[in-house]
Amino acid sequence: MAPSDRICWIGAVRHGAGLLVLAAACTVFGARSGPAPEENVEGIRAANRTVLVGPEGEPFDMPTDVAVGREGHVYVLDGVHHRVVVYDAEGQFRFQFGSRGSEPGQLLFPLGIGAGPNGQIYVADSGNHRFQVFATDGTLLQAVPLPRTKSDVPPDPSDVVVDSSRRRLYIADNDNHHVALYNLTDASFETVWGGPGQGQRQFRFPFLMDISPQGYLFVVEPINTRVQVLNASGKFVNFIGGWGVKPGQLFRPKGVATCDGLVFVSDSYLGTVQVFDMSSSFFGVLTDAAGTAIKFTTPTGLATDAERKRLYVVELKAHRLCRVDLE
């Protein structure tokens, strides 16, 4: 990540940096302009919030991302501790896996995590320049180093997301300003999309990502203050957001999740989760029961449990995971 947006961890500096609710909840909000996100606005409402802070005696330290796996199990990426912490759907701690190192199964300041359709857990093992695949119980299945680039800048994976219908894995390479494509069937790297810049199909330090059921890839660019959308062929579709603090603008976007034609984006500076449609129109924000925008502390990664209508928001500098029960 650019110097102005570094994540400082104990003993190191780390460069670099789906939501599915009921259709009824997704469709009641029209695109609008209006008050800034911190003021009272309409939006998708939260019924309850629960905070998870890590295993007893071993609290989180600047977690960055979260994924929901089988049976609603929650996988929290706690990169400072080089581990993944696992909770069940009721919020009870189950187990953890990972330790600091470069051996297969070990992690080094990982940043992004994703869940596959068969329960596999994919981790962007950033410090080791690779991604790793784990079974639901934390057993290592595969460790895959990323190839060097023409610029000879070491690969810097910040997130991974699975396109199950195309048997493809997308890897955001933060320092190389592109997205790498890995063929899960052939176990080979296919190509890269993008390059450095501010235009279409260009990135500046891409961070977290998500994919829609239709195969559209959503890439968060904190420095370009936007989310860029590409189709399954890698062609540019749209920009969501843009610099600013007004509704529909982004100051430091970090996480993204899609839902039934809507896109949810966390902004670590504004402290909100904003909602857009696929054409980038602003819909609203995540609010409490009174309609006031919920203020999170440096929200980053987002994930959901569709069956239980829950949104998970990582709050990096608060060292916690917030579970939001949606109305």
Stockholm file with secondary structure:
# STOCKHOLM 1.0

chainA/1-327         MAPSDRICWIGAVRHGAGLLVLAAACTVFGARSGPAPEENVEGIRAANRTVLVGPEGEPFDMPTDVAVGREGHVYVLDGVHHRVVVYDAEGQFRFQFGSRGSEPGQLLFPLGIGAGPNGQIYVADSGNHRFQVFATDGTLLQAVPLPRTKSDVPPDPSDVVVDSSRRRLYIADNDNHHVALYNLTDASFETVWGGPGQGQRQFRFPFLMDISPQGYLFVVEPINTRVQVLNASGKFVNFIGGWGVKPGQLFRPKGVATCDGLVFVSDSYLGTVQVFDMSSSFFGVLTDAAGTAIKFTTPTGLATDAERKRLYVVELKAHRLCRVDLE
#=GR chainA/1-327 SS CCGGGCEEETTEEECCCCCCCCHHHHHSCCCCCCSCTTSBCCEEEEEEEEEECCSTTSCCSSCCEEEECGGGCEEEEEGGGTEEEEECTTSCEEEEECCBSSSTTCBSSCCEEEECTTSCEEEEEGGGTEEEEECTTSCEEEEEECCCCTTCCCCCEEEEEEEGGGTEEEEEETTTTEEEEEETTTTEEEEEECCBSSSTTCBSSCCCEEECTTCCEEEEETTTTEEEEECTTSCEEEEEECBSSSTTCBSSEEEEEEETTEEEEEETTTTEEEEEETTCCEEEEEECTTSBBCCCSSEEEEEEETTTTEEEEEETTTTEEEEEEEC
#=GC SS_cons         CCGGGCEEETTEEECCCCCCCCHHHHHSCCCCCCSCTTSBCCEEEEEEEEEECCSTTSCCSSCCEEEECGGGCEEEEEGGGTEEEEECTTSCEEEEECCBSSSTTCBSSCCEEEECTTSCEEEEEGGGTEEEEECTTSCEEEEEECCCCTTCCCCCEEEEEEEGGGTEEEEEETTTTEEEEEETTTTEEEEEECCBSSSTTCBSSCCCEEECTTCCEEEEETTTTEEEEECTTSCEEEEEECBSSSTTCBSSEEEEEEETTEEEEEETTTTEEEEEETTCCEEEEEECTTSBBCCCSSEEEEEEETTTTEEEEEETTTTEEEEEEEC
//
